[in-house]
Amino acid sequence: MRKITNLNEGWRFLKADVPAETAAAYAVRGEAVTLPHTWNALDGQDGGNDYYRGRCWYVRELSAEEAAGERLFLEVNGAAMTAEVWFNGVKLARHEGGYSCFRVELTDRLSEKNILAISVSNEESDQVYPQKADFTFYGGLYRDVNLIAVPAEHFELLKDGTPGIKVTPVVDLENKRAVVTVETWHNAESVDITVNGETKSVERSAEFVIENVHLWDGLKDPYLYTAAAKLPSGDEVSTRFGCRVFACDPEKGFFLNGCSYPLRGVSRHQDLKGRGNALSVDDHKADMDIIRELGANTLRLAHYQHAQEFYDLCDENGIVVWAEIPYITMHMPKGRENTLSQMRELITQCYNHPCIAVWGLSNEITAASAVNEDLLENHRLLNELCHRMDPTRLTTMADVFMLEIDSPILEIPDINSYNLYFGWYLGELEQTDEFFDEYHAKYPERVIGFSEYGADANPAFHSSRPEKGDYTEEYQALYHEHMLRMIEARPWLWATHVWNLFDFAADGRDEGGKHGENQKGLVTFDRSLRKDAFYLYKAAWNKSEPFVHLCGKRYVNRCEEETEIKVYSNCAEVRLYVDDTPVGTLSGRTVFRFRIPLLGEHMIRAEAEGCSDVMCIRRVSEPDESYIFNKAAASVTNWFDADDIDPSCFSIQDTLGEIRSHPQAGAIVNAMMAKGASERGDVADAVKDNPALQRMMGRMTMLSLLKQGGADEESIKQLNRVLQGIKK
């Protein structure tokens, strides 16, 4: 019989890079910790890009009772990023990759007193991914550690962290039947495999036919079967699986079980405010509850392998998943084997999950790397590996927005998606529409999707005239309103994923009034607050029960004579009341806008189909300064329009490209922008020399770039004065 003993208790943590021979001795003075644990829960979230990246130790004793069994294996479900396992002073294994499970055999190494020591490192490397990306690379033993005791005859445990059983269902939709192949790996002569009440005794694999198959049908009916395998020794494994058919069409988008099923959802990082990536099962369940509330039917699990418990939740809830490895931002010539090993582990460990529709090869890999033969070959090898290990699923990749659409790298995966941030980092909202229309017209035979889009919002900041770069909740909402319309008008987009569901840690960031956070989430980092944009998507996607949401609840103090009251709802009609007096009824879909006079303090109530929402707003004489992040940007338009600009000289009204064409003027703005980029995280530094990005920026006015970058008023004025002294 198999016995699994959890080893999360009883560890000593040593935040020091000491030799293995002395780690156990030093560890007695270390901190007592319980797993899951990360040493970057606080410093990886507070900004400064100075969180500890190094080697640390986890040490505990292993009792004879815990170690009972014929064959003994240590299971580590997540050690970021590189780990070494030492047992009784002997190094047994090294694992490179911070997001997958690995196991180490301890059999025949036991003594009366056993010391287990695991060194874990998230230090910089030139061969282990990720190394450059806009999120914190937490270090630690941040998932469960277990001891697995099995008989001499047992299912395979070591190879790429395998579950020992692999299930491949092939569905015939027309005849409502599925042929299910179950493969097992073990060292016994035979195995009993059971599927849907039928048992077969075979050497390794068996085929089963399920008539009148019950489909795994997304949100509507995520039905799961179980495959179980048992050896004569009593060792037993099982896995759940689902019978479904995924397909993509360049004109009609994504299909589930032969029916059109547009994938519309969000992306998720695996961290939490104050906890880092050391999440509990309850944390995962709470996240899934929010996803279900939103009504999303797909998740992009970025940018690495997530916990098995979370894939299980996606299986159970009918969420279609994009799973990927952390081959991200910067191609490393010495990292090829690591990309291949991380992909092998991802597919081996996650193959049985019916929720997974695609394997992601990379994310924005050309942001800081040229498209050369080494990078292309790495992607070809990954693509071939995916199809060799799993011919049932498609491959994809997330392309950075400045990657040219005729790049040869786009021809490697089966389907593609783009990360586009027009209307936030660069350009205008409408350029997203133009981009996809141009791509679809030029390559009508290709399947294309929208893998990232978003705008940062701090719920403390508000404006009645929101604009790009102001970090207001109102601009984020307007941004997503545009993107939602754009997406709904293009059903051929196979999948769309908001970036991101939750705010997350990016310790290199310092913007929008917060340190160390990317604030593009629809929900705050601690999950306590849903931003207005969350309810926009809930109104569009969640049809399970009626709801109504008043936007701008946190925008209480307003100084205009007339104000807009915006309502998001999944109902067809919304009624608005001001101080219990009805002021109007609107019919429509998702977004409802009312205009009301603002005379003093008012109680606003919206109603629709038996549900309601309320808020209080008030008229004030002067703008509430606490609502403005960049006070210089808020007033810069007024003084700039009033200035007497000499058109024969440069000014901040000229485009970056025009200014850079002049040696003296170009040198000045380049120096200023280099300083600003240092506050925008690792990615900003990585992409600064990207030619396509520079071309996009070159078409923007210097004023637009400065306002979005958060430059203060005096700096903007000073730059304008300097440029006005340089003749064109």
N, C-alpha and C positions, 0 to 999 in steps of 0.2 A: 504494500500500500504506500501511496505517496503522502508524505507529511510536509506541510509548509509552515515554518515558524517565522513569525515576523521579528525582525531585529531592530526596530526603530528606537527602542529604549536602550539606555545604558552607555551612550557614547561620550567620549571626551573629545573636545574640539581644540585643536592647537593651531592658532593663526600665525604660523611660522614655517619657514622653509628649512627644516632641519634634516639631517641624514636619517635614513630609514632605521639605521641601527640604534639611534637614540630617540626615535619618535615616541616609542612606548613609555620610556622613562620620563620624557618631558611632558607627555600627555596627562600624567596624573595631576599635574598642576594646571591643566587646561580647563576650559569651560565645559560644564556638563550640559549636553544638548540632547534633544529628542528630534529624530528625523520625522518629516522632511525638514531640511535646514539649508539656508544659504548665508554666507557671510556678507552679502551685499544687499540685505534687505533694506538698510537705511542709506548707506553711502552710495548705493547704486541708483538712488532716486532723488538725491538732493542737489544735483547739478554740479558743475565744475569739471566734469569728465575726469575725476580724480579718484574714482572708486578703486578699492583694492583688487588688483589683478596679480595673482601670484599662486604659490603652492601652499596648501594647508593640509592638516592631517585630521583624520577621524580614527579614534582608537577605542576598542572595547574588548573585554574578555568574552570568551565563548565557553560556556559551561558544557560539561559532559552530557547533561540532559538535553540541552539545545542541539548538540551535535550527534545525537543518536540516529543510526541508520546505516544500511549496508554501503550505499554510495551517497556522498554528500556534495551538494553544490551551493555556492554562494550566488545569489541573484541580486544584481544592482540595477535598479530600474531607471536611474538617472544620476549621472555624475558629471558635472560640467566643469571643464570641457574635456580634460584628459585625466585619466585615473590610473593608478597603479595599486594592485592588491598585494599586500604582504601578510603572510601567515606564519606565525612563530619564527619571525626573522627572515623568512625566505620570500623573495619576490616571485609571485605566481603568474601575474598577468599585467598587461598594459592595454588600456582601451582608449582610443582617440575618437571622440565624438560625444557631445554632452547631452544628447536627447534620446538615446535608445537604450534598451536593456542589454546587459551582457552578464554572462555567468562564468564562474570559475570553479573547477572541481577541487574539493578539499579532502577527498577520500585518501586514506593511508597517511595523512599528515597530522593526525590528532595526537595530542599528548594529554597528560593530566591537567595541565593549565595551558589554555590556548589564547594567544593574543592576535586579534585581527586588526590590522592597520591599513587604512586606505588613504593614500595621498590623492588629492584632487587639485587640479590647477586650471585657472582661467587666464593664465598669462598669455602674452602675445606669442604668436606662432606664425611660421611661414608655410604651414602645411595642414593645419587643422582648422576647419571652418566652424563658425564664422569669425572673421577678423575685422571687417569694415562693414558697419551697418548702423542704422538709426534706431538702435535699441540697446539696452544694457545687457552685457554678457555676464549674467550672474554666475558665481562660482558656488559649488557645494554639492552635498549629497541631498538633493532636493526632492527625490521621490523615495518610495519604500525600498528597504533592503531586506531580503528574505533568505532563509536557509531552506533548501529543498532536499529532503531525504527520500531516496527511492531504492527499490530493490536492485539486485545486480542486473536483472533484465529490465530495461526501462526505455522510455521514449527519449530521443535525442534532446539534449538541453543546451549544448555548447554552440553549435553552428549558427552564427549570426543571431543569437538570442531566440532561436526558433521555438514556437509553441509545440512542435512535434507533430502537428496535424495541419493539413492544408485542404481546403474545400473549394471546389470549382463548380458552381452551378451554371449550366447552359440551358436557357429557357426557350421553349418553342411556344411563342405567344398564340399562334393560330390554333394549336392543338391543346393548349393549356396544360403543358407538361414540362417537366424539367429533368434533365439528366445531370445527376450530381456525382462528381468524381471526388473521392476522398483519398488522399495520400498520407501515409504516415512514415516516420523515421524512427527506428528502434533497433535494438540488438537481439531481439527474440526471433524465433522461427515463424511465429504466426501472431495474428492480432484479430480480435473481434471488433468489427466496426458496425455501429448502429446509426441509422438515419430513418426518421419518420416511422419508427416502430419495427423496422426490418433490420436484422443482424446478419452479417456475412463474416465467415472466418477465412482470412486470406493471408498472404505473406506480407504485403505492403499496402496495396491500394485496392479499392473496390468502387464499383459504379452502381448507382441507385437511380431508379426512375420514379419520379413523383407525379402521379396523375392528378388532374384537377388542382394543379399547384396553387398554393396561396402566395400571392406575390408580395414582396416588400415594395410598397407603393408610396414611398415618400411620407409626407405629413399625414396623408389620409389614412394610411394603414401600413405601418412599418412592421409587418409580420416577420418573425424570426423562427427559424428551425434550429435544431441542435444536432450536431454530429458528435458522437462519442466513440472512443477507441480504448480497448482494454487488452492488456497482455496477460498471459497465463500467470505471471508473477504477481498480478494484482495492480501493477502500475496502470494508471488510467488518466487520459486527457479528454477534454471536450472543448468544443467551440460552437458558438452560434453563427449562423449564416443566413443570408437572405437571397431569395430568387428574384432577380430583376434584370432588366435590359436597359443599358444606357446607350444613347446614340446622339450624334451631333450632325446638324445640317447647316451649310453655310448660308442658306436663305431662311431657314425656319428655326434655327437655334437648337436648344437642347430638348431631347425626348427621353421620357421615362416610361418603360413598358409600352412603347409604341405610340404614346400620346405626347403632344406638345407639353412641355413642362419648363417654362422659362425659369432659370435659376437666378433668384434675386435675394441677395443676402449681404453678409458682413464678413470681415476678417477678425481674428482673435489672436492676441498674444496671451501667453500663459503666466501673467504676473498680476500682483495685487498690491495696492498701497500698503506699505509697512510690513509686507510679508514677502515681497519679491516673488520668485517663482516656486517657493516652497508651499504649494497648495495642497489642501486636503480634499478628500472626496466630496465633502460638503461644499467646498468652494467651487468645485467643478459643477456640482448640481445647481448651485445658485446661479452660476453663469448660464447654464442651460435654461433655467427658468426665465431669465431675461431674454434669451434668444427666442424662446417660444412666445413670450409676451409680444416681442417685436413682430413676429410672424414671418421671419426669414425662413426660407426653405433650403438655404445653402450656407456653408461656412468655408472660408479659406483659412486653414489652420497654419498660420504663419509663425516663423519662417523655418520650421524645423518639425521633427516628430513630436507630437504631443503625447500626453499620458494615455495609456490604454483605457483607463477609466473614462476618459472623455470621448474617445472613439466609441466606446460602449454606449455612452449616452446619446451620441449621434445615431448609432444603429437603432436604439430604442425609440428615438423621437422622430425618425424619418428625415434627418438632415443630410443632404447630399454634400460630400466633403471633397475639397481639393487638399491633398496631402503633399508635402514637399520637404526637401532637405535644405540646410542652410548654406547652399552654394549661392552667395549673395554679394553684390556690389563690386567686389574686386577679385578677379581671377588670379590665383596663385600658381605659378608654374610647378611648385613642389606639392600642390594639393590635390592632384588628380586622383591618386589612390584613396584619399580620404573622401572625396565626393562619391567614388564608386562604393566604398565600404558603407558609408552612411545610407546610400540608396539601397544596397543589398539588405541592410538591417531594417530599413523602413518597410520595404516590400515584404520581407520574410515575416516580420512581426505584425504587420497590419493587413496582410493579404485577405484574411477571412472576414474583415469588416465590410458588410454590404454597403455601408454609407459612402465609402470611398469610390469616387468616379474617375479621378485622374491623378496621375503622379506628376508633381511639379519638378522640372529639372533644375531650375535656377530662378533667382529673383534679381532683376535690375543688374545683371552681371556685367553689363557694358557701361555702367555708370562711371566706373573708375578703371576700365580696361578696354583696350582696343580690340576690335573684332579681328583677331589674327588666327592663323591656322591652329595654334595650340588650344585656344579657347574653343574653336569650332570642333576640333577633334575630341575635346573633353565632353562636349555636348552630344556628339555622335555616339560616343561610348556609353554615356548615360542612357541615351535613348534606346540603344540596342540592348543594354542590360535590362531596362524596364520591359521591353517587348519579349525578351528571352524568358524572364522570370514570370511575366504576367501578360500573355497575349490578349487578355480579356478587357484590359483598360487602355484608355488613351493617355498620351503624354502631353504635357503643356509646359509653358513657362511664362513668367511675368516680365514683360519687356519694359524697360525704363522709357519715360516719355520722350526723351530726345533720341531714341534709336530710330534711324531712318527705316521707313517701311519696306525698302527694297534690300535690306541687309540680308545676307545669306544665312544668318543664324535663325531667321524666322522660318526657314524651310526645314529645319531639323525636327522639331516636335510635331505631333499630329495636329494639334490646334494651338492657338496663341491667345494671349490676353495682354492688354497694355495697362500700365500705371500712368494715369494722366492727371495733372494738377493745374490745368488751365483755370484761371480764375482764383487761384490761391498763390502758388509760387510765382507763376509767370502767366502773362497773357490774360485773355478774357474768357468768360464762361463759354461763349459761343464757339470758341476754337475747338472745344471737345466735340461738338456736333460736326464741325467741319472735318476734324481729323478722322472720325469714324466713317463719315460719308465718303471721304476721299479714299480711305483704305478699302472700303467695301466695293467701291466702284472700280478700283484698280485691280483688286484681287477677289473677284466674286466667288471663286472656287474655294477660298480659304475660310475657315471658321475662326471668328475673332470674338473676344470678350473684353470686359472692363474689370481688371483685377484690383485696381486701387484708385480711389478718388476721395478727397476730403478736404476740409478746412478746419484749422484750429479754432477753438472757442473756449474762453474762460467764462464760466457762468456769472462772474462778477461784473463783466463789461457789457454795456448796452448802448444802443443808439437808435434813434428814429430814422436816421439816414446812414445805415450801415454800408461799409465799403471794404473792399479787399484789404486785408492786412490789419484790420482794427481789432481782431480777436473777440468780437462781440458774438453773443449767442444769436443775435439777429442776422448777422452776415452768414454764419454757418447755416442757418435755416434757409436763407435765400439761395445760397450755393446749392444745397441739396434739393430744394424745390426745382431749380433749373435742371439738375442732373436727373432727377426722377422723371421729369417731362422728356428729357433727351432719351433716356433708356426706354420709356414706354413707347416712344415713337419708332424704336428700332428693335423689333422682336427677334431679329437675327443675331443679336448679341447672345452668345451661348450661356454666359454667366456674368453677373455683375456683383462686385463685392465692395461695400463701403469700407474705407480705411478711416477709422477702425471702430469696432463695437465699443471698446473701452479705451480711455486714456491709458497710456502705458509709460514705463520708464525709459528715458533716453538721456542718460546722465550728461551727455555733451550738450544738451539744449539749455538755453537760457532765454526764454521769450514768452510773450503773452502773459507776463505777470507771475510766471511760475518757473522754478528751477528744476531741471532734470526730468521734465515731462513732455511727451508729445500729446497735445490736447485735441487731436482730431476725433477723439472718441465721441460716440453718441451718448455715452454714459461716463461719469467721472471715474477716476482711477480706483476710488474706494467703493464704487458701485452704489453710492448713497443718493446720487442725483441723476435723473434722466434729463438731458438737455432737450430743448424744444424740437430739434431735428429728429430725435428718437421717435417722437410722436408723429412726425410726418410719415416716416416709414411704417409705423404701426397702423396709421390710417390707411395707407396704400396696401399693406400686406396682410394684416390680421383681420379676418372676417368672422372670427369665432363668436364675438359678442360686441354689441355697439359700445362706443366710447366717444367722448368729446374732450378736447384739450384746449385750454386757453393759453396761447403763447404770450411770453413777456411777463410772467408772474414775478420775476425778479427785477423787472424794469418798472419800479414803482413810481419814482419821481420823474415826471415829464414836464417840459416847459413849453410845449406847443399849445396853441389854441384849439387845435383839432388833432386827434390822434387815431391811429389805426389799431383796431382790435382784430387780431388774426386768430382763427380757430382751425385746428386740425381735427378731422373726424372721419370715421369710416361710414357715417350715415349720409343719407342723401339730402337731408335738410337740417339746418341749424337755426335756432332762434337765439337772439341776444337780448339780455335785459341789463339796464343800467339803473342801479338803485331801485330794483324791482319793477321798473317801468319797461315794457317791451319797446324796443327800438327798431326791430327788423327781423325778417326771416329770409335766409338765402338758401337756394337749392344749388347743388353742384356735387363736386367730388374732391375729397381730401383736404383742400384748402379753401377756407371761407374768410373773406375780408370785409370788415365793417369799418365805417368812419363815424366817430362820435365827437361832439364838442367836449372839451375838457375844461370844466368850470371850477372844480375844487377837488375834494376827495370823493371817489366813486367806488361802489361795489359793482363789479361786473360779473354776470352769470351767463353761461352758455348752456343750452339744453338741446338734446336730440334723442329721440326714441327712448325716453325714460331715463337717460343718464344726463349728468350735468357737471359743470366745473365752475369754480368761482375764483376771483382774484380782486385785489384792491389796488387802485392807482390814484395818483394825486397830481394836481397842477402845482408846479413850483415856479418861482420867478427867474431862477438862474439854473443852467445845466448842472446836474449833480456830477461833480468832478470825480467822484469815486467810480463812476461808470466808464470813465475814459482811460484806456490803457496808454495810448500814445497821444498825449495832449498836444504835442507839437503838430502831429499829423492832422488832428482835428481842426486846427486853426490855420494850417499852412496855406490852404487854398485862398483864403481871404487876403492875407497879406501879399501872396505871390501875384494875384490878379491885379492888385493895386500898384505893384512895383512898376517902375518905368524900365522896361527891358530894352537893351540895345540889341536889335536883331543882327547887327554885324559882328557881335561877339557871342561866344558860347554862353549858355545858361542851362539851368536844370530842366528847362522845357525841351531841350534837345534830346534825341535818343542816345542811348549808350553807344550805339554803333557810330553815330556821327561824332560824338566826343572822342571816342577811342581812335578815330581816324587821324586826329591831330596829336603829335608826339607829346607836347607839353600838357594839353588837357587830358589826354588819355592816361598819362602817368599819374596824374592827380587822382582821378576817379578809381583807377586800379588799386592804388594804395588804400583808399578809403574802403573799397569793397572787400579787399583782403582782410581788413580788420573786422568788418562786419560778419564775414563768413565764419570767423572763428567762434562765433556765438551761436551758430546754427547746427551744431552737431557734426559728427564724423563725416556724414554724407556730403555736407556742403563743401568740406575741404577736398573730398575725393573727386567731386564732379567739376571742380572749378576750371579745369582745363579741357572739358568736353566740348568739341567744336560745335556739335548740334545745339547744345545748351547755350553756348555763347551766341550763336546766331539768333536764337529766340530772344535772349536778353537784349541783344543789340537792337531789336525793333521796339523796345519799350523806352519811354521817356525816363530820364534820370530822376525826375520828381516821383514818378510812380514807383520806381525801385526803392527810393529812399523812404517813402511813406510806408511801403510794405515791410521794409527792413527795420522799421522802428526807430529811425534816426531822429534825434531831438531837433527842435525848431532852430536852435542857434547853429547847430552843425549844418542844417540844410541851408540856412541863410548865408553862412560863411562860405560854403561850397559855391553857392550862386554868385557871391561877390567875387570869388577867385576866378570863376569861369567867365564872368563879365569883363574881366581884365585880359582875356585872351582873344585876339582877333581870329575870326574864322579864315 
